[in-house]
Structure formats: C-alpha cells, structure tokens
Amino acid sequence: MSDTEGTTPGPAPAGQPKAGDRRRARILAMQGLYQRHFTKSPISDIEAEFMVDNDMTKVDSLYFRDVLRGVHREQAELDKLIEPFLDRPLLEVDPVELAIVRVGAYELRHRVDVPYKVVINEGIELAKRFGGTEGHKFVNSVLDKLGRRLRLAETRSR
C-alpha cells in the first residue's frame, strides 16, 4: 500500500483494494462503532445491518469487517493505549472522535500494511467530516503520539 493510500486516484496494484474502497470501509466501521456506543447491539448485528443497508460494491468489505470486529474485540486494550495521550477523561471524549481514534489505534497496532501517515490523515479527514469543529486537531494529536509509540521504526524516519 502506498504512502498516499487515501488520496491516490487510479487503479490499485493487482490484489490490492483501491484507496477509496478502504476509505469507505473506515467510514462504515467508524459509523458502526458509533452506533454500537449508543445501542449496545451485538457487533454481528451491526455488521449485518451495514452490509445490507450500504452499497458495498465500492467498499473493501474485508477491511470493514476486520476493523469493526477488531476494534470491538480489543476496545479495552485500545483504550489503554490511547488514554495516556488524551487531554480529558475517556468518558468525556466525543463518541464520534472516540470511534475515529479507536479505528486509528487499531490500524496503527494491527494494520502495518497501512503507513502511519495514512492512518493519521484518514483519521483527520474522518474527524473533519463527522466530528466537532476542532475534532480533527484532537484526533491528529492522539494518533500522532500513538503512532510514534507503536510505529517507532516507521516514525523515526520523519
């Protein structure tokens, strides 16, 4: 996956999903996690609902499932990773921004095929689109600090 996953138009290399398909997968995963925050519905029900209610032809559905299930499964561990970088208690973080940061934390931890700069940029774009007025600054700060911790070798070259 290239360093410009979220912005490069054109065909993806053979066997690789298109950047836009991954972006749409992140959006749906974030929305599913946001929904779970309020409804407490089983994650499998949310996944099934999203798979039926959305046009998945231009979504990397495997990535959507991996991120949605992975963040749900590891939520407590991900929260422990991000808490040191928060400027407020976890319970006071906006649910949209929390879902975005959790998605980014999961990607930084498990999806080394996605460069840390892409994870951060995608988180910022999600926050600009769905979060509060200054939410993108919060997301940037948390994911940048976490990226430096989880991707030390990759961030050293900055």
JOQUI-V951477 format. One record per backbone hydrogen bond with DSSP energy under -1.0 kcal/mol. NH is the residue of the N-H (numbers start at 0). CO is the residue of the C=O. Records with the same first field share a line. If there is no record, write none. Layout:
NH = CO  CO
//
This chain:
4 = 1
6 = 3
7 = 3
15 = 12
21 = 17
22 = 18
23 = 19
24 = 20
25 = 21
26 = 22
27 = 23
28 = 24
29 = 25
30 = 26
31 = 27
32 = 28
33 = 29
34 = 30
35 = 31
36 = 32
37 = 33
38 = 34
39 = 35
45 = 41
46 = 42
47 = 43
48 = 44
49 = 45
50 = 46
51 = 47
52 = 48
53 = 49
55 = 53
58 = 55
59 = 20
60 = 58
63 = 59
64 = 60
65 = 61
66 = 62
67 = 63
68 = 64
69 = 65
70 = 66
71 = 67
72 = 68
73 = 69
77 = 73
78 = 74
79 = 75
80 = 76
81 = 77
82 = 78
84 = 81
85 = 82
91 = 88
92 = 89
97 = 93
98 = 94
99 = 95
100 = 96
101 = 97
102 = 98
103 = 99
104 = 100
105 = 101
106 = 102
107 = 103
108 = 104
109 = 105
110 = 106
113 = 110
118 = 114
119 = 115
120 = 116
121 = 117
122 = 118
123 = 119
124 = 120
125 = 121
126 = 122
127 = 123
128 = 124
129 = 125
130 = 126
134 = 131
136 = 133
137 = 133
138 = 134
139 = 135
140 = 136
141 = 137
142 = 138
143 = 139
144 = 140
145 = 141
146 = 142
147 = 143
148 = 144
149 = 145
150 = 146
154 = 150
155 = 151
157 = 154
//
